[in-house]
Amino acid sequence: MFNSLRHLGIKSESGIFTILLIITVLLLTAMPLTVNAEPSAEEYNNHGIDWGAEKNFEQAISEFTKAITINPRFEYAYNNRAMAYCMLKKFDLAFSDFDKAIEVNPKFGFAYYCRGHAYYTQGQYQKAIADINKAIENKYQRIDVYETRALVYLELKRYPEAIADFNKVLIVDPRNAFLHYGRSAAYSKLEQFRQAIEDLNMVISINPQAGDAYNYRGLIYSQLQQYNQAIDDYDKAIEIDPHQRSTYMNRGFAYYKLNKYVQALADFDKAINSSLSTPYTYFLRGNTYLWLKQYDKAIADYNKALTLDQQNAYTYISYRGIAYMGLGKFKKSIADFDKVIAINPHFTDVYYTKGVALMNLYRTQEAIAAFRQYIRLGTDQTYIDNAKNFIIQLGGHPQSEI
């Protein structure tokens, strides 16, 4: 449910531009400037940093290049130019410069971190972890290193390690809402929901207008089947940001689980009308129409979901078959159930619904065969017992179906 912080729309406050400013302090305090008529490599490097601080990255690159021309083994200039290239999204050039900085100085911990951060932004998470670990090994151990590594671990689904790194950073910065957000995502993936909720409570205490935190906490309450509490959180999230489309879908799902289908339908309509036209949204609305016995509308939504998502076609076709049953179109429903069986013969529920449809067409032997198949494959004891009773009603023998 929660794939990553990026999917939640959360952004870290520490980025590569901040790194440029750190470099400024490093160079100005560690490198004495040579007083010459012609600027030195160090001076060109510092000019580049100044341009970077002004967000004029093209000019910064020009200055760093001048520094490198004077001193081709100036690792700081290579690293700084690489970061400027990152800001311009010229990552091939950036990685080339990071590589050169590390080639010149294999113990340049900060360069490993910067390259690792760049790999992280490009979704190359294994390379990011390797570089960040190398940065720590080479004594670059600022707190932002552990924050970035925590985020990478989150992407790699290495949740205990992510939590360990978030813990390190939160000791230093305990009221950082972003970090609590990240740790809550890791806890929720491990189904440690109490800890996840505690972190989100902290986010909300730090920033009561954090609508995403209410939405996210609502999702966790839904996982815990605490749907009324989930709805309270979704209400608050919508109050803060009425344009957040996913919140309407999430609240609609909670209403749906509480059998409040009219309210659920209203929320699914809002989500779809605001362009949240995902297969899952259409599927949920289709199910809601099904419960409201608006079968034609349910079929239309299942068809829409089907056009958007062929991977789960058997699910949408199965429910469409049930909607056809509601309309008394049993031949169409059986045709759909047969399609489902052809796609996924292990989707056991379809044998039960096919049996019911066949009963309504008085196709007795076929109905008995379908119910027997459900008894062999199904797992819901109530429906297994129902299938046995249907077989008896149709003149079959209980011992034959086992």
VMD Tcl script that draws the C-alpha trace (Angstrom):
set ca {
  {0.00 0.00 0.00}
  {2.73 2.30 0.82}
  {5.42 1.76 -1.79}
  {7.66 4.73 -0.85}
  {7.80 8.31 0.39}
  {8.12 9.43 -3.18}
  {4.70 7.97 -3.92}
  {3.28 9.95 -1.04}
  {4.62 13.15 -2.57}
  {7.04 13.81 0.27}
  {10.34 15.47 -0.46}
  {13.43 15.63 1.67}
  {14.52 19.08 2.70}
  {18.16 18.13 2.29}
  {19.29 18.01 -1.33}
  {22.22 18.47 -3.59}
  {21.91 22.27 -3.53}
  {22.40 22.17 0.24}
  {25.52 20.11 -0.38}
  {26.94 22.92 -2.50}
  {26.65 25.29 0.44}
  {28.40 22.79 2.71}
  {31.25 22.64 0.23}
  {31.46 26.42 0.36}
  {32.18 26.35 4.07}
  {34.62 23.49 3.64}
  {36.67 25.21 0.99}
  {36.69 28.69 2.45}
  {37.92 27.43 5.80}
  {40.29 24.72 4.57}
  {41.94 26.24 1.50}
  {43.99 29.43 1.67}
  {43.73 31.52 -1.47}
  {46.80 32.43 -3.47}
  {47.06 36.12 -4.27}
  {47.88 36.31 -8.01}
  {46.88 38.53 -10.88}
  {45.34 35.46 -12.54}
  {42.76 33.68 -10.37}
  {43.89 30.35 -8.96}
  {42.07 27.03 -9.26}
  {40.80 27.54 -5.71}
  {39.44 30.98 -6.58}
  {37.64 29.68 -9.68}
  {36.23 26.87 -7.56}
  {34.94 29.34 -4.98}
  {33.47 31.54 -7.72}
  {31.63 28.45 -8.95}
  {30.26 27.86 -5.47}
  {29.03 31.46 -5.36}
  {27.25 31.02 -8.70}
  {25.76 27.77 -7.46}
  {24.39 29.54 -4.40}
  {22.69 31.94 -6.83}
  {21.31 28.91 -8.73}
  {23.19 29.91 -11.86}
  {24.49 26.43 -12.48}
  {25.69 26.98 -16.04}
  {28.01 29.76 -14.85}
  {29.04 27.62 -11.88}
  {30.05 24.83 -14.27}
  {32.10 27.31 -16.29}
  {34.00 28.36 -13.17}
  {34.57 24.80 -11.99}
  {35.85 23.91 -15.47}
  {38.38 26.75 -15.27}
  {39.54 25.41 -11.92}
  {39.96 21.92 -13.40}
  {41.85 23.31 -16.39}
  {44.39 24.86 -14.03}
  {44.51 21.82 -11.74}
  {43.34 18.59 -13.43}
  {43.62 16.74 -10.09}
  {41.37 19.12 -8.15}
  {38.89 16.60 -6.71}
  {36.70 19.25 -5.07}
  {36.15 21.02 -8.39}
  {35.16 17.76 -10.08}
  {32.74 16.99 -7.26}
  {31.26 20.49 -7.31}
  {30.85 20.46 -11.08}
  {29.16 17.06 -10.81}
  {26.62 18.50 -8.37}
  {25.96 21.43 -10.67}
  {25.34 18.97 -13.50}
  {22.90 17.14 -11.22}
  {20.97 20.36 -10.70}
  {20.69 20.64 -14.50}
  {19.68 16.96 -14.71}
  {22.76 16.16 -16.80}
  {23.44 12.98 -14.91}
  {25.81 11.31 -17.37}
  {28.17 14.27 -17.06}
  {27.64 14.33 -13.31}
  {28.56 10.68 -12.83}
  {31.64 11.13 -15.00}
  {32.81 13.95 -12.73}
  {31.99 12.05 -9.53}
  {34.02 9.14 -10.87}
  {36.93 11.45 -11.62}
  {36.84 13.02 -8.14}
  {36.99 9.56 -6.58}
  {39.72 8.45 -8.99}
  {41.84 11.42 -7.90}
  {41.12 10.80 -4.22}
  {39.81 7.28 -3.44}
  {39.25 8.29 0.20}
  {37.06 11.29 -0.67}
  {34.10 10.29 1.51}
  {31.99 13.29 0.57}
  {32.25 12.45 -3.14}
  {31.00 8.92 -2.44}
  {28.04 10.41 -0.59}
  {27.25 12.88 -3.38}
  {27.43 10.17 -6.02}
  {25.30 7.91 -3.83}
  {22.72 10.66 -3.44}
  {22.67 11.11 -7.22}
  {22.20 7.38 -7.71}
  {19.29 7.56 -5.25}
  {17.58 10.31 -7.22}
  {17.94 8.18 -10.36}
  {16.46 5.08 -8.76}
  {19.74 3.14 -8.77}
  {19.37 2.07 -5.18}
  {21.96 -0.70 -4.93}
  {24.65 1.62 -6.26}
  {23.42 4.32 -3.90}
  {23.78 2.05 -0.87}
  {27.26 0.95 -1.93}
  {28.43 4.56 -2.26}
  {26.84 5.76 0.96}
  {28.44 2.89 2.86}
  {31.75 3.84 1.25}
  {31.25 7.43 2.40}
  {30.74 6.28 5.99}
  {33.77 3.98 5.71}
  {35.82 7.00 4.63}
  {34.79 9.06 7.65}
  {32.05 11.14 6.03}
  {29.44 10.52 8.72}
  {27.21 13.59 8.79}
  {23.65 12.96 9.88}
  {22.28 13.57 6.36}
  {24.22 10.50 5.20}
  {22.15 8.29 7.48}
  {18.96 10.07 6.42}
  {19.66 9.39 2.76}
  {20.61 5.79 3.46}
  {17.36 5.32 5.38}
  {15.43 6.54 2.34}
  {17.34 4.19 0.06}
  {16.70 1.26 2.40}
  {13.02 2.21 2.26}
  {13.06 1.96 -1.53}
  {14.85 -1.39 -1.33}
  {12.22 -2.69 1.14}
  {14.92 -3.25 3.75}
  {12.67 -1.85 6.43}
  {14.50 -2.82 9.66}
  {17.68 -1.19 8.34}
  {15.72 1.90 7.30}
  {14.27 2.17 10.81}
  {17.74 1.82 12.36}
  {19.02 4.74 10.28}
  {15.93 6.86 10.94}
  {16.50 6.22 14.65}
  {20.07 7.54 14.40}
  {18.93 10.75 12.74}
  {15.95 11.29 15.04}
  {18.21 11.20 18.09}
  {19.86 14.33 16.70}
  {16.73 15.90 15.17}
  {13.72 14.54 17.10}
  {11.19 17.03 15.70}
  {11.92 16.44 12.03}
  {8.49 15.64 10.60}
  {9.93 14.24 7.38}
  {11.95 11.64 9.28}
  {8.96 10.57 11.38}
  {7.01 10.25 8.15}
  {9.69 8.02 6.65}
  {9.96 5.82 9.72}
  {6.18 5.45 9.86}
  {6.25 4.12 6.28}
  {8.83 1.50 7.28}
  {6.87 0.51 10.39}
  {3.65 0.14 8.40}
  {5.37 -2.13 5.88}
  {6.45 -4.33 8.77}
  {2.84 -4.21 10.05}
  {4.05 -2.50 13.21}
  {1.04 -0.24 13.04}
  {1.15 1.12 16.58}
  {4.65 2.52 16.01}
  {3.62 3.84 12.59}
  {0.67 5.69 14.13}
  {2.89 7.11 16.89}
  {5.21 8.57 14.26}
  {2.30 10.09 12.36}
  {0.95 11.51 15.60}
  {4.31 13.24 15.99}
  {4.14 14.58 12.43}
  {0.72 16.06 13.16}
  {1.88 17.54 16.47}
  {4.77 19.23 14.64}
  {2.57 20.38 11.77}
  {-1.19 20.25 12.40}
  {-1.77 21.20 8.75}
  {0.01 18.08 7.43}
  {-2.90 16.75 5.39}
  {-0.83 13.87 4.02}
  {-0.21 12.64 7.56}
  {-3.95 12.45 8.26}
  {-4.50 10.64 4.96}
  {-1.69 8.20 5.66}
  {-2.85 7.56 9.23}
  {-6.33 6.94 7.85}
  {-4.89 4.26 5.57}
  {-3.31 2.54 8.56}
  {-6.59 2.67 10.48}
  {-8.24 1.08 7.42}
  {-5.67 -1.71 7.48}
  {-6.60 -2.23 11.12}
  {-10.28 -2.27 10.06}
  {-10.90 0.79 12.25}
  {-12.91 2.44 9.51}
  {-14.65 5.13 11.56}
  {-11.31 6.43 12.82}
  {-10.01 6.28 9.27}
  {-12.94 8.40 8.06}
  {-12.27 10.97 10.79}
  {-8.70 11.30 9.51}
  {-9.79 11.51 5.88}
  {-12.29 14.22 6.81}
  {-9.47 16.24 8.37}
  {-7.20 15.66 5.38}
  {-9.93 16.89 3.02}
  {-10.59 19.91 5.24}
  {-6.90 20.83 4.90}
  {-6.66 20.03 1.18}
  {-9.98 19.48 -0.60}
  {-8.15 18.87 -3.89}
  {-6.29 15.75 -2.75}
  {-7.92 13.14 -5.00}
  {-6.57 10.01 -3.33}
  {-8.16 10.97 -0.02}
  {-11.63 10.77 -1.56}
  {-10.89 7.30 -2.88}
  {-9.52 6.21 0.50}
  {-12.54 7.58 2.35}
  {-14.83 5.97 -0.19}
  {-13.21 2.61 0.52}
  {-13.76 3.07 4.28}
  {-17.43 3.92 3.68}
  {-17.69 0.89 1.41}
  {-16.33 -1.40 4.13}
  {-18.93 0.04 6.53}
  {-21.68 -0.76 3.97}
  {-22.35 2.97 3.55}
  {-22.63 2.66 -0.20}
  {-24.24 6.02 -0.98}
  {-21.42 7.89 0.78}
  {-18.86 5.59 -0.83}
  {-20.30 6.26 -4.28}
  {-20.16 10.03 -3.73}
  {-16.47 9.82 -2.84}
  {-15.57 7.53 -5.75}
  {-17.37 9.95 -8.07}
  {-15.29 12.83 -6.69}
  {-12.08 10.88 -7.15}
  {-12.89 9.91 -10.75}
  {-14.25 13.34 -11.68}
  {-10.99 14.88 -10.45}
  {-9.04 12.64 -12.86}
  {-8.12 9.85 -10.45}
  {-9.15 7.39 -13.14}
  {-7.27 4.32 -11.96}
  {-8.49 0.76 -12.60}
  {-8.84 0.26 -8.85}
  {-11.09 3.32 -8.48}
  {-13.38 2.11 -11.26}
  {-13.38 -1.37 -9.74}
  {-14.38 -0.05 -6.32}
  {-17.10 2.11 -7.79}
  {-18.31 -0.86 -9.83}
  {-18.56 -2.93 -6.65}
  {-20.49 -0.11 -5.00}
  {-22.95 0.01 -7.90}
  {-23.26 -3.77 -7.59}
  {-24.37 -3.49 -3.95}
  {-26.76 -0.69 -4.91}
  {-28.19 -3.00 -7.63}
  {-27.27 -0.51 -10.35}
  {-25.97 -3.33 -12.49}
  {-25.59 -1.53 -15.83}
  {-23.41 1.12 -14.18}
  {-21.40 -1.59 -12.45}
  {-20.77 -3.29 -15.80}
  {-19.66 0.00 -17.35}
  {-17.12 0.52 -14.57}
  {-15.78 -3.03 -14.80}
  {-15.36 -2.53 -18.55}
  {-13.46 0.68 -17.90}
  {-11.19 -1.04 -15.38}
  {-10.63 -3.81 -17.91}
  {-9.49 -1.41 -20.62}
  {-7.00 0.16 -18.20}
  {-5.62 -3.01 -16.62}
  {-5.39 -6.31 -18.49}
  {-3.20 -7.86 -15.81}
  {-6.17 -8.25 -13.45}
  {-8.69 -8.94 -16.20}
  {-10.03 -12.09 -14.56}
  {-11.11 -10.12 -11.46}
  {-13.02 -7.48 -13.44}
  {-14.63 -10.07 -15.73}
  {-15.68 -12.18 -12.75}
  {-17.48 -9.26 -11.12}
  {-18.99 -8.25 -14.46}
  {-20.41 -11.77 -14.66}
  {-22.04 -11.27 -11.26}
  {-23.55 -7.98 -12.47}
  {-24.98 -9.78 -15.51}
  {-26.57 -12.24 -13.09}
  {-28.21 -9.30 -11.32}
  {-29.75 -8.32 -14.67}
  {-30.91 -11.89 -15.25}
  {-28.51 -12.24 -18.19}
  {-27.24 -15.65 -17.14}
  {-25.81 -16.67 -20.52}
  {-23.61 -13.57 -20.51}
  {-22.58 -14.22 -16.94}
  {-21.60 -17.82 -17.75}
  {-19.62 -16.62 -20.76}
  {-17.74 -14.26 -18.44}
  {-17.13 -16.97 -15.86}
  {-15.74 -19.26 -18.57}
  {-13.38 -16.47 -19.65}
  {-12.17 -16.16 -16.08}
  {-11.53 -19.90 -15.83}
  {-9.59 -19.81 -19.10}
  {-7.42 -16.95 -17.79}
  {-6.98 -18.21 -14.23}
  {-8.38 -21.67 -13.44}
  {-7.28 -21.26 -9.81}
  {-9.65 -18.32 -9.19}
  {-11.92 -20.61 -7.20}
  {-14.87 -18.33 -6.43}
  {-15.87 -18.27 -10.08}
  {-16.89 -21.96 -9.98}
  {-19.46 -21.20 -7.30}
  {-20.97 -18.22 -9.13}
  {-20.96 -20.16 -12.40}
  {-22.87 -22.95 -10.65}
  {-25.52 -20.49 -9.47}
  {-25.90 -19.05 -12.98}
  {-26.22 -22.54 -14.48}
  {-28.89 -23.41 -11.88}
  {-30.93 -20.43 -13.06}
  {-30.81 -21.78 -16.62}
  {-31.79 -25.28 -15.39}
  {-28.52 -26.71 -16.73}
  {-28.46 -29.15 -13.87}
  {-25.51 -31.41 -14.62}
  {-23.25 -28.50 -15.54}
  {-24.26 -26.72 -12.33}
  {-23.44 -29.81 -10.27}
  {-20.04 -30.08 -11.98}
  {-19.28 -26.42 -11.21}
  {-20.27 -26.79 -7.55}
  {-18.18 -29.95 -7.24}
  {-15.18 -28.07 -8.62}
  {-15.71 -25.33 -6.05}
  {-15.86 -27.90 -3.24}
  {-12.54 -29.34 -4.43}
  {-10.78 -25.98 -4.72}
  {-12.63 -23.53 -2.46}
  {-11.59 -22.46 1.02}
  {-14.70 -20.74 2.40}
  {-16.53 -23.36 4.46}
  {-19.85 -21.51 4.32}
  {-19.84 -21.54 0.51}
  {-18.61 -25.13 0.45}
  {-21.61 -26.12 2.58}
  {-23.90 -24.10 0.31}
  {-22.47 -25.84 -2.75}
  {-23.15 -29.24 -1.17}
  {-26.74 -28.22 -0.43}
  {-27.22 -27.00 -4.01}
  {-25.96 -30.34 -5.32}
  {-28.49 -32.18 -3.17}
  {-31.28 -29.84 -4.36}
  {-30.27 -30.59 -7.95}
  {-30.49 -34.33 -7.34}
  {-26.82 -35.02 -6.91}
  {-25.26 -37.23 -4.27}
  {-23.17 -35.74 -1.45}
  {-20.56 -38.48 -1.61}
  {-19.90 -37.81 -5.30}
  {-18.62 -34.30 -4.86}
  {-15.94 -35.00 -2.22}
}
mol new
graphics top color blue
foreach p $ca { graphics top sphere $p radius 0.5 }
foreach p [lrange $ca 0 end-1] q [lrange $ca 1 end] { graphics top cylinder $p $q radius 0.2 }
display resetview
